[in-house]
Amino acid sequence: MGALLPSGAKPLSDLLGLPRFLLTEAGILLLPFALVVAWAAKRADRAGPTRVVVGANVAWVVGSLVLVAGPWLQPTPLGTAFVLVQAAAVAGIALLQAAALGQQPATA
């Protein structure tokens, strides 16, 4: 998704009714975020980095919902579905990550 959004921003913008810069910037933001997630997954103590990732995912979901509900964008019906489906997917990932945090043994 991180590479698709910037490279396909023009046709996606036309199809989804979302601003080209928003699609480009979202894709660019996802690339370093994926690196942080990969780094966090390889750490022996994952709890702290995982909390940061969960928080970022929750912020992404809230931001997506605010963008769709607010007056700033006029996405097409497909664009609205695109934003809501990816927000639901990210929310599901955040819930799984938070559940995994609850299963980690406490460290002193």
C-alpha positions, -999 to 999 in steps of 0.1 A, spaced: 0 0 0 29 23 8 43 21 -27 9 19 -45 -5 51 -32 23 75 -43 28 57 -76 -9 55 -84 -20 88 -68 -33 104 -100 -56 76 -112 -66 67 -76 -74 104 -70 -97 105 -100 -114 72 -90 -118 78 -53 -123 116 -53 -95 120 -27 -68 146 -32 -37 135 -49 -14 150 -23 -33 131 5 -28 97 -13 8 105 -20 16 116 16 -3 87 31 18 63 10 50 80 19 42 79 56 35 42 54 70 33 43 89 44 74 60 32 96 65 -3 81 102 -1 90 93 8 126 69 -21 128 95 -45 115 121 -31 140 97 -34 169 89 -70 160 125 -80 162 131 -65 196 134 -87 227 112 -63 247 84 -54 223 59 -40 247 70 -3 245 73 -2 207 41 -22 203 22 4 224 36 31 201 25 12 170 -10 5 185 -13 43 193 -3 52 158 -28 27 143 -56 41 165 -46 77 154 -48 65 118 -83 51 123 -95 82 140 -80 105 114 -96 84 86 -130 86 102 -127 124 108 -116 129 71 -146 110 58 -171 126 83 -158 161 80 -165 187 54 -129 188 40 -133 160 14 -159 150 -11 -149 114 -19 -168 93 -43 -188 64 -28 -158 42 -38 -135 66 -21 -156 66 11 -156 28 11 -118 27 5 -111 49 35 -136 30 57 -124 -4 47 -87 5 53 -97 21 87 -115 -11 97 -85 -32 87 -61 -10 107 -85 -11 137 -85 -49 135 -47 -49 134 -46 -25 164 -70 -48 184 -48 -78 177 -17 -60 187 -33 -48 219 -45 -83 227 -10 -96 221 3 -70 246 -20 -84 272 -5 -118 267 31 -108 271 47 -116 305 55 -86 326 92 -76 328 108 -60 358 
